[in-house]
Amino acid sequence: MIVWSNGQLTPIDQTRIDPRDRGFTLGDGLYETIRVCDGNLLRIDRHFTRLDVGLRVLGIKLKLDENALTRAMRAILEANALSNAAIRLTVSRGVSARGLAPDPTARPTVVISATLYTGPAEPAQVMVATVTCRNAASPISRVKTICCLDSILARMEAAKYGMDDAILLNGDGWVAEATAANIFAVIDGVLVTPPISDGALPGVMRAAIMAHTPLGECSLSADDLSRASEIFLTSSLGIRPVVAFDGRALPVGPVAARLAAEL
């Protein structure tokens, strides 16, 4: 694999990240996962917008040159002979001395990699996570940070019980999102999704669906999901139907199938 690291294309086994980099030591950074279809960077403008918001929230001083980053992504695709791929763009605050206080002179680290996109994930069996929850009051819940430990713990719990994913509640018990995806449900015939204020990440596919089809944003409890006729998860890589929620079987519904075809 060839990666792009701070302006250079290098083989992945020769790419070096400084061990003092705050992305490594503190999880101080952001990332975007971008779907590539037939060489096209899908919804790239939405990804750049979200990344820019995250940079401002975290105060990472990176001049976001969208044209340069787009050229770098295309170079990565060409170097790896990929036309259908998942690109990861990672930005950390960069190298700094010990301590939590950021060095205002730190130069951000930017790494871009790409892997083959092998198709949409299989329908998922999910459960409600009990080991952790989503902090909806934190500004971090609104940016795509590289620190994913709550999601990792929830995914580990799901695997322990033979599930594919877990739904994270917030501190007030409302549904926020899955471990790496937004959640949608059809309840009483209406398509709904949790609001950002309940801890849902402003997902790129979430925004695309909301711009594409009528739906409602409302707080949802686990009990609400238990009576849904259809549930599906969304990420920039696609739409994933849920076929079991906390042990209750669900069909692969028509809304997820329609949106997957249209988007």
NUNU-743506 format. One record per residue: residue in three letters; x, y, z of N, C-alpha, C in turn; chain; residue number from 1. Coordinates in steps of 0.001 Angstrom, whole numbers, plus 500000, padded with zeros to 6 digits. Layout:
PT resn n_east n_north   n_up ca_east ca_north  ca_up c_east c_north   c_up chain resi
PT  ALA      X       Y      Z       X        Y      Z      X       Y      Z     A  NUM
...
END
This chain:
PT resn n_east n_north   n_up ca_east ca_north  ca_up c_east c_north   c_up chain resi
PT  MET 500841  498806 500000  500000   500000 500000 500880  501250 500000     A    1
PT  ILE 500487  502209 499179  501138   503516 499159 500245  504505 499901     A    2
PT  VAL 500835  505309 500781  500082   506317 501513 500667  507695 501218     A    3
PT  TRP 499863  508705 501493  500293   510104 501367 500469  510642 502776     A    4
PT  SER 501688  511061 503100  501984   511531 504453 502697  512869 504381     A    5
PT  ASN 501999  513914 504825  502571   515264 504843 503210  515643 503501     A    6
PT  GLY 502488  515330 502434  502919   515782 501118 503733  514805 500319     A    7
PT  GLN 504039  513630 500877  504866   512660 500167 504148  511329 500028     A    8
PT  LEU 504315  510684 498879  503824   509325 498672 504911  508345 499097     A    9
PT  THR 504564  507451 500017  505546   506485 500506 504877  505135 500720     A   10
PT  PRO 505627  504027 500605  505083   502722 500986 504707  502748 502468     A   11
PT  ILE 503626  502076 502807  503122   502176 504175 504142  501676 505194     A   12
PT  ASP 504942  500665 504821  505910   500141 505790 507132  501033 505946     A   13
PT  GLN 507204  502097 505139  508293   503065 505278 507802  504417 505787     A   14
PT  THR 506512  504506 506089  505930   505760 506556 506125  505877 508061     A   15
PT  ARG 506606  507014 508506  506905   507198 509927 506032  508287 510536     A   16
PT  ILE 505439  507970 511681  504740   508959 512504 505587  509197 513746     A   17
PT  ASP 505916  510446 514028  506730   510782 515190 506036  510292 516466     A   18
PT  PRO 506733  509556 517327  506108   509060 518564 505656  510167 519505     A   19
PT  ARG 506054  511417 519257  505565   512537 520066 504307  513163 519474     A   20
PT  ASP 503837  512620 518370  502647   513176 517719 501440  513039 518638     A   21
PT  ARG 500692  514126 518807  499568   514129 519746 498418  513227 519275     A   22
PT  GLY 498377  512915 517999  497395   511938 517559 497671  510582 518177     A   23
PT  PHE 498955  510226 518284  499355   508957 518891 499285  509006 520405     A   24
PT  THR 499777  510082 521006  499865   510122 522470 498551  510484 523144     A   25
PT  LEU 497691  511282 522470  496498   511803 523138 495207  511622 522338     A   26
PT  GLY 495284  511045 521157  494084   510955 520323 493583  512322 519906     A   27
PT  ASP 494513  513252 519693  494193   514650 519422 494155  514871 517911     A   28
PT  GLY 492993  514599 517316  492908   514757 515878 491543  514366 515337     A   29
PT  LEU 491427  514394 514028  490174   514161 513328 490419  513228 512150     A   30
PT  TYR 489327  512650 511659  489469   511875 510423 488169  511898 509640     A   31
PT  GLU 488280  511607 508357  487146   511457 507460 487333  510172 506664     A   32
PT  THR 486239  509446 506472  486245   508263 505616 485409  508581 504386     A   33
PT  ILE 486008  508481 503223  485383   508936 501976 485218  507755 501029     A   34
PT  ARG 484020  507557 500571  483727   506485 499620 484107  506931 498212     A   35
PT  VAL 484793  506035 497499  485171   506280 496112 484449  505267 495239     A   36
PT  CYS 483697  505752 494263  482938   504885 493360 483322  505217 491927     A   37
PT  ASP 483904  504230 491226  484354   504426 489847 485240  505668 489718     A   38
PT  GLY 486093  505863 490714  487032   506981 490692 486479  508292 491204     A   39
PT  ASN 485192  508329 491543  484563   509561 492020 484593  509623 493543     A   40
PT  LEU 485015  510761 494081  485035   510971 495532 483640  511425 495954     A   41
PT  LEU 482863  510514 496535  481467   510807 496814 481317  511799 497967     A   42
PT  ARG 480499  512827 497735  480132   513813 498755 481356  514462 499385     A   43
PT  ILE 482384  514693 498581  483640   515217 499116 483447  516605 499717     A   44
PT  ASP 482544  517412 499139  482316   518749 499694 481779  518667 501117     A   45
PT  ARG 480883  517725 501376  480349   517559 502736 481443  517115 503701     A   46
PT  HIS 482337  516259 503229  483444   515816 504093 484359  516983 504451     A   47
PT  PHE 484689  517797 503463  485555   518944 503745 484868  519937 504692     A   48
PT  THR 483579  520126 504519  482857   521040 505417 482905  520539 506848     A   49
PT  ARG 482660  519230 507033  482685   518684 508393 484087  518733 508976     A   50
PT  LEU 485093  518443 508152  486466   518508 508635 486818  519928 509062     A   51
PT  ASP 486397  520908 508295  486681   522305 508632 486038  522687 509964     A   52
PT  VAL 484804  522241 510174  484137   522498 511458 484933  521861 512594     A   53
PT  GLY 485364  520614 512401  486128   519926 513439 487441  520612 513747     A   54
PT  LEU 488123  521084 512714  489389   521798 512934 489169  523038 513790     A   55
PT  ARG 488070  523738 513524  487786   524957 514298 487377  524621 515729     A   56
PT  VAL 486602  523546 515909  486206   523145 517266 487434  522777 518100     A   57
PT  LEU 488366  522028 517506  489554   521593 518240 490674  522628 518235     A   58
PT  GLY 490536  523650 517394  491576   524666 517330 492849  524174 516675     A   59
PT  ILE 492724  523217 515745  493893   522729 515012 494148  523678 513839     A   60
PT  LYS 495357  524184 513769  495673   525228 512791 496178  524600 511494     A   61
PT  LEU 495233  524151 510693  495540   523603 509381 494785  524406 508337     A   62
PT  LYS 495524  524968 507402  494873   525642 506293 494323  524577 505370     A   63
PT  LEU 493006  524481 505291  492355   523408 504554 492355  523745 503060     A   64
PT  ASP 493333  523190 502353  493449   523383 500904 492723  522211 500233     A   65
PT  GLU 491459  522414 499918  490632   521327 499399 491159  520809 498071     A   66
PT  ASN 491637  521695 497224  492146   521264 495925 493393  520389 496082     A   67
PT  ALA 494279  520798 496982  495504   520024 497198 495185  518650 497789     A   68
PT  LEU 494262  518610 498738  493898   517324 499341 493190  516425 498333     A   69
PT  THR 492372  517010 497476  491712   516217 496449 492733  515622 495487     A   70
PT  ARG 493722  516426 495100  494782   515903 494234 495542  514777 494927     A   71
PT  ALA 495786  514925 496228  496485   513882 496975 495673  512588 497006     A   72
PT  MET 494361  512717 497189  493509   511526 497187 493537  510833 495833     A   73
PT  ARG 493487  511603 494773  493529   511007 493439 494896  510353 493189     A   74
PT  ALA 495954  510954 493705  497281   510353 493567 497359  509019 494305     A   75
PT  ILE 496734  508957 495472  496706   507711 496249 495946  506626 495485     A   76
PT  LEU 494806  506990 494907  494032   506018 494141 494845  505486 492968     A   77
PT  GLU 495521  506385 492271  496331   505966 491123 497504  505095 491569     A   78
PT  ALA 498165  505484 492639  499336   504735 493109 498965  503325 493547     A   79
PT  ASN 497739  503158 494032  497292   501845 494506 496376  501143 493511     A   80
PT  ALA 496206  501727 492322  495379   501138 491259 493971  500827 491768     A   81
PT  LEU 493352  501832 492401  492016   501666 492970 491037  502621 492310     A   82
PT  SER 489874  502128 491970  488797   502994 491484 487562  502898 492358     A   83
PT  ASN 487452  501825 493143  486394   501665 494143 487084  501429 495478     A   84
PT  ALA 486968  502406 496359  487820   502383 497543 487158  503121 498703     A   85
PT  ALA 487767  502943 499864  487472   503760 501039 488744  504517 501381     A   86
PT  ILE 488670  505828 501307  489813   506679 501643 489684  507132 503085     A   87
PT  ARG 490788  507124 503794  490826   507708 505137 491773  508901 505125     A   88
PT  LEU 491242  510041 505516  492015   511279 505675 492122  511557 507168     A   89
PT  THR 493338  511526 507689  493567   511718 509120 494386  512982 509342     A   90
PT  VAL 493938  513795 510284  494656   515019 510657 494863  514998 512164     A   91
PT  SER 496120  515061 512599  496391   515217 514026 496962  516603 514280     A   92
PT  ARG 496976  517000 515552  497512   518324 515884 499016  518394 515618     A   93
PT  GLY 499676  517238 515609  501101   517207 515293 501985  516953 516504     A   94
PT  VAL 503268  517148 516314  504270   516839 517337 504290  517928 518393     A   95
PT  SER 504350  517499 519646  504374   518454 520745 505076  517831 521937     A   96
PT  ALA 505498  518668 522868  506086   518177 524111 505002  517554 524988     A   97
PT  ARG 505426  516898 526063  504484   516261 526991 503520  517293 527569     A   98
PT  GLY 502331  516779 527972  501335   517634 528599 500111  517808 527719     A   99
PT  LEU 499025  518223 528354  497778   518376 527617 497707  519673 526826     A  100
PT  ALA 498335  520728 527314  498230   522024 526648 498863  521960 525268     A  101
PT  PRO 498129  522322 524217  498691   522268 522868 499795  523303 522664     A  102
PT  ASP 500744  522939 521827  501789   523864 521403 501229  524665 520221     A  103
PT  PRO 501084  525972 520358  500494   526761 519266 501332  526756 517995     A  104
PT  THR 502584  526322 518076  503433   526278 516889 503454  524895 516240     A  105
PT  ALA 502725  523944 516820  502740   522577 516282 502217  522558 514847     A  106
PT  ARG 502865  521761 514038  502471   521622 512638 501617  520361 512500     A  107
PT  PRO 500385  520469 512022  499522   519289 511923 500122  518194 511038     A  108
PT  THR 499851  516967 511407  500211   515796 510616 498998  515391 509778     A  109
PT  VAL 499197  515197 508487  498111   514809 507590 498519  513534 506852     A  110
PT  VAL 497691  512503 506969  497959   511220 506325 496710  510790 505560     A  111
PT  ILE 496895  510318 504336  495798   509825 503519 496138  508408 503066     A  112
PT  SER 495198  507502 503263  495381   506128 502811 494104  505666 502127     A  113
PT  ALA 494198  504570 501389  493031   504043 500682 493076  502525 500680     A  114
PT  THR 491912  501913 500833  491784   500459 500749 490652  500114 499799     A  115
PT  LEU 490693  498912 499277  489672   498465 498345 488307  498426 499024     A  116
PT  TYR 487301  498971 498357  485919   498876 498850 485344  497567 498347     A  117
PT  THR 484957  496702 499262  484523   495347 498903 483017  495185 498873     A  118
PT  GLY 482279  496282 499004  480829   496195 498934 480195  496518 500268     A  119
PT  PRO 478879  496726 500271  478190   497088 501510 478275  495977 502547     A  120
PT  ALA 478265  496380 503815  478312   495407 504905 477034  494590 504943     A  121
PT  GLU 477140  493376 505448  475971   492511 505605 474995  493129 506605     A  122
PT  PRO 473703  492826 506475  472740   493298 507474 473198  492961 508891     A  123
PT  ALA 472873  493846 509828  473448   493762 511169 472445  493332 512230     A  124
PT  GLN 472952  492599 513209  472245   492363 514460 472842  493307 515500     A  125
PT  VAL 472000  494076 516176  472511   495088 517096 471856  494966 518464     A  126
PT  MET 472513  495563 519444  472018   495600 520819 472272  496992 521370     A  127
PT  VAL 471677  497288 522494  471942   498545 523177 473160  498359 524077     A  128
PT  ALA 474144  499218 523955  475349   499138 524769 475021  499462 526220     A  129
PT  THR 475648  498732 527119  475472   498989 528549 476769  499413 529220     A  130
PT  VAL 477919  499214 528533  479210   499477 529174 479610  500940 529100     A  131
PT  THR 478986  501712 528205  479363   503112 528043 478203  503859 527405     A  132
PT  CYS 478325  505185 527353  477271   505992 526732 477915  507167 525997     A  133
PT  ARG 477094  507886 525276  477549   509020 524464 477344  510304 525262     A  134
PT  ASN 478371  511128 525325  478277   512401 526042 477754  513470 525086     A  135
PT  ALA 476446  513640 525051  475832   514584 524116 476176  516032 524437     A  136
PT  ALA 476580  516304 525672  476901   517676 526066 478289  518105 525619     A  137
PT  SER 479126  517149 525203  480489   517481 524818 480548  517937 523365     A  138
PT  PRO 481325  518995 523080  481509   519395 521671 482189  518311 520850     A  139
PT  ILE 482865  517372 521504  483535   516285 520802 482523  515369 520113     A  140
PT  SER 481295  515311 520634  480282   514449 520013 479871  514956 518642     A  141
PT  ARG 480240  516187 518313  479827   516788 517039 480939  516813 516000     A  142
PT  VAL 482102  516246 516341  483209   516181 515388 483695  514739 515302     A  143
PT  LYS 484334  514409 514192  484778   513028 513958 486218  512879 514447     A  144
PT  THR 486347  512699 515746  487663   512625 516363 488264  511231 516226     A  145
PT  ILE 489597  511170 516215  490269   509885 516109 490235  509112 517425     A  146
PT  CYS 489786  509719 518506  489647   509010 519776 488275  508336 519807     A  147
PT  CYS 488246  507026 519628  486988   506283 519464 486784  505251 520572     A  148
PT  LEU 487316  505506 521753  487321   504464 522786 485925  504067 523249     A  149
PT  ASP 484993  505009 523367  483625   504621 523749 483032  503662 522720     A  150
PT  SER 483248  503972 521457  482738   503102 520406 483432  501742 520419     A  151
PT  ILE 484720  501736 520698  485452   500472 520764 484912  499589 521888     A  152
PT  LEU 484694  500181 523063  484150   499410 524184 482768  498855 523849     A  153
PT  ALA 481935  499676 523207  480597   499223 522843 480650  498115 521794     A  154
PT  ARG 481552  498247 520826  481682   497205 519805 482200  495904 520423     A  155
PT  MET 483102  496001 521380  483583   494805 522073 482451  494123 522833     A  156
PT  GLU 481591  494923 523463  480446   494343 524165 479522  493637 523177     A  157
PT  ALA 479281  494259 522023  478423   493638 521018 479005  492300 520563     A  158
PT  ALA 480305  492267 520316  480946   491032 519869 480844  489941 520935     A  159
PT  LYS 480927  490334 522187  480827   489374 523290 479507  488616 523253     A  160
PT  TYR 478450  489291 522808  477131   488669 522766 476732  488241 521353     A  161
PT  GLY 477712  488160 520459  477441   487683 519121 476721  488672 518233     A  162
PT  MET 476782  489954 518594  476132   490998 517802 477149  491679 516881     A  163
PT  ASP 476643  492323 515854  477508   493018 514905 477822  494450 515315     A  164
PT  ASP 476916  495077 516069  477113   496479 516426 476305  496775 517673     A  165
PT  ALA 476542  497960 518238  475839   498384 519439 475306  499791 519251     A  166
PT  ILE 474178  500068 519869  473578   501397 519861 473958  502100 521155     A  167
PT  LEU 474518  503297 521029  474924   504074 522192 473806  505025 522596     A  168
PT  LEU 473448  504996 523863  472526   505970 524423 473325  507139 524974     A  169
PT  ASN 472667  508286 525160  473345   509387 525837 473083  509319 527340     A  170
PT  GLY 473596  510284 528071  473472   510255 529525 472049  510349 530026     A  171
PT  ASP 471129  510833 529198  469719   510917 529574 468917  509724 529093     A  172
PT  GLY 469597  508759 528477  468913   507545 528041 468326  507595 526648     A  173
PT  TRP 468594  508665 525884  468104   508759 524512 469105  508135 523544     A  174
PT  VAL 468602  507584 522474  469444   506978 521448 470288  508067 520785     A  175
PT  ALA 471592  507794 520637  472486   508739 519954 472865  508213 518569     A  176
PT  GLU 473551  507087 518539  474030   506533 517271 474577  505139 517524     A  177
PT  ALA 474995  504464 516446  475723   503206 516571 477205  503524 516777     A  178
PT  THR 478051  502501 516830  479449   502738 517168 480193  503497 516073     A  179
PT  ALA 479776  503340 514820  480437   504066 513732 479426  504419 512647     A  180
PT  ALA 478205  504694 513069  477149   504970 512089 476004  505705 512763     A  181
PT  ASN 475274  506455 511955  474011   507035 512421 472912  505993 512320     A  182
PT  ILE 471820  506250 513005  470722   505287 513030 469431  505952 512574     A  183
PT  PHE 468677  505230 511766  467359   505648 511295 466368  504538 511612     A  184
PT  ALA 465117  504918 511821  464075   503929 512095 462761  504386 511479     A  185
PT  VAL 461962  503420 511102  460593   503692 510659 459668  503290 511802     A  186
PT  ILE 459016  504283 512395  458135   504063 513545 456774  504652 513218     A  187
PT  ASP 455751  503825 513319  454385   504246 512964 454341  504836 511554     A  188
PT  GLY 455122  504240 510660  455112   504652 509266 455932  505879 508938     A  189
PT  VAL 456637  506440 509927  457396   507674 509722 458885  507382 509889     A  190
PT  LEU 459688  507855 508944  461139   507724 509044 461679  508793 509986     A  191
PT  VAL 462445  508359 510999  462958   509282 512011 464424  508974 512289     A  192
PT  THR 465119  509966 512851  466508   509810 513269 466760  510719 514463     A  193
PT  PRO 467671  510345 515371  467948   511196 516531 468567  512528 516115     A  194
PT  PRO 468281  513592 516847  468892   514895 516548 470349  514942 517002     A  195
PT  ILE 471092  515866 516426  472489   516060 516812 472588  516365 518302     A  196
PT  SER 471604  517071 518839  471637   517453 520259 471584  516257 521196     A  197
PT  ASP 471184  515089 520687  471170   513881 521516 472476  513102 521406     A  198
PT  GLY 473452  513646 520690  474759   513006 520620 475068  512349 519294     A  199
PT  ALA 474183  512495 518304  474451   511914 516992 475533  512711 516274     A  200
PT  LEU 476506  512013 515710  477512   512690 514888 476830  513237 513632     A  201
PT  PRO 477190  514440 513183  476644   514961 511928 477203  514178 510732     A  202
PT  GLY 476621  513022 510475  477124   512137 509443 476896  512676 508039     A  203
PT  VAL 477823  512353 507145  477715   512794 505750 476542  512107 505059     A  204
PT  MET 476410  510781 505233  475265   510086 504640 473969  510505 505329     A  205
PT  ARG 474029  510745 506627  472846   511234 507346 472340  512518 506697     A  206
PT  ALA 473253  513450 506437  472864   514722 505826 472314  514507 504422     A  207
PT  ALA 472914  513579 503683  472444   513305 502324 471026  512748 502345     A  208
PT  ILE 470734  511867 503286  469384   511303 503392 468385  512382 503783     A  209
PT  MET 468772  513241 504722  467858   514280 505177 467558  515289 504074     A  210
PT  ALA 468510  515478 503163  468279   516381 502044 467483  515709 500925     A  211
PT  HIS 467436  514378 500966  466863   513614 499860 465417  513192 500077     A  212
PT  THR 465052  512952 501334  463732   512379 501582 463121  512974 502846     A  213
PT  PRO 461796  513112 502908  461169   513661 504112 461348  512721 505311     A  214
PT  LEU 461665  513296 506455  461778   512512 507684 461704  513453 508867     A  215
PT  GLY 461709  512869 510063  461651   513671 511275 462864  513447 512152     A  216
PT  GLU 463293  514497 512821  464316   514391 513857 463618  514424 515194     A  217
PT  CYS 463833  513404 516013  463204   513400 517333 463985  512484 518256     A  218
PT  SER 463903  512778 519551  464546   511924 520538 463872  510561 520539     A  219
PT  LEU 464706  509515 520588  464217   508142 520539 464751  507370 521737     A  220
PT  SER 463899  506558 522322  464336   505669 523391 464554  504273 522815     A  221
PT  ALA 465180  503413 523602  465332   502019 523178 463963  501376 522988     A  222
PT  ASP 462985  501761 523809  461621   501231 523646 461024  501660 522307     A  223
PT  ASP 461328  502879 521880  460848   503325 520567 461420  502430 519467     A  224
PT  LEU 462716  502140 519556  463328   501282 518545 462756  499871 518589     A  225
PT  SER 462352  499432 519766  461832   498063 519889 460512  497874 519159     A  226
PT  ARG 459831  498970 518814  458581   498825 518065 458700  499347 516627     A  227
PT  ALA 459937  499607 516190  460149   500066 514818 459889  498926 513840     A  228
PT  SER 459342  499280 512686  459128   498276 511632 460365  498111 510762     A  229
PT  GLU 461275  499068 510845  462505   499015 510057 463556  499872 510744     A  230
PT  ILE 464788  499381 510795  465924   500122 511343 467088  499945 510386     A  231
PT  PHE 467827  501017 510155  469051   500871 509372 470098  501854 509856     A  232
PT  LEU 471357  501516 509590  472510   502305 509985 473127  502936 508743     A  233
PT  THR 473683  504126 508904  474281   504808 507754 475660  505341 508104     A  234
PT  SER 476561  505251 507132  477870   505872 507207 478234  506323 505806     A  235
PT  SER 479373  506951 505658  479775   507410 504334 480023  506240 503385     A  236
PT  LEU 480161  505026 503930  480381   503851 503086 479093  503176 502656     A  237
PT  GLY 477961  503599 503205  476719   503001 502736 475626  502926 503775     A  238
PT  ILE 474591  502167 503419  473402   501986 504249 473313  500508 504631     A  239
PT  ARG 473199  500239 505926  473241   498861 506429 471937  498538 507173     A  240
PT  PRO 471108  497659 506623  469875   497298 507328 470167  496563 508636     A  241
PT  VAL 469297  496754 509603  469359   496020 510870 468315  494910 510818     A  242
PT  VAL 468745  493679 511036  467827   492537 510959 467491  491965 512331     A  243
PT  ALA 468091  492519 513385  467711   492138 514745 468101  493259 515688     A  244
PT  PHE 467162  493643 516563  467440   494664 517567 467120  494092 518932     A  245
PT  ASP 468142  493971 519781  467989   493383 521114 467207  492072 521072     A  246
PT  GLY 467534  491243 520090  466935   489923 519986 465651  489850 519184     A  247
PT  ARG 465071  490985 518796  463829   490970 518009 464177  491039 516532     A  248
PT  ALA 463707  490061 515757  464004   490005 514333 463286  491127 513588     A  249
PT  LEU 463954  491654 512586  463398   492707 511745 463634  492353 510278     A  250
PT  PRO 462745  492781 509397  462978   492558 507968 463935  493602 507405     A  251
PT  VAL 464534  493275 506281  465243   494298 505514 464163  495114 504822     A  252
PT  GLY 463969  496331 505291  462804   497103 504888 462951  497832 503569     A  253
PT  PRO 461838  498302 503032  461859   498974 501725 462520  500342 501740     A  254
PT  VAL 462504  501049 502872  463080   502392 502912 464591  502322 502739     A  255
PT  ALA 465245  501410 503475  466695   501261 503353 467066  500842 501924     A  256
PT  ALA 466307  499918 501361  466602   499445 500004 466451  500584 498993     A  257
PT  ARG 465417  501384 499146  465199   502492 498207 466298  503523 498311     A  258
PT  LEU 466652  503902 499554  467683   504920 499740 469051  504428 499263     A  259
PT  ALA 469333  503142 499476  470604   502593 499011 470690  502674 497490     A  260
PT  ALA 469586  502401 496822  469572   502466 495354 469686  503886 494850     A  261
PT  GLU 469034  504812 495536  468970   506197 495061 470197  507011 495423     A  262
PT  LEU 470846  506657 496545  471984   507450 497022 473322  506754 496822     A  263
END
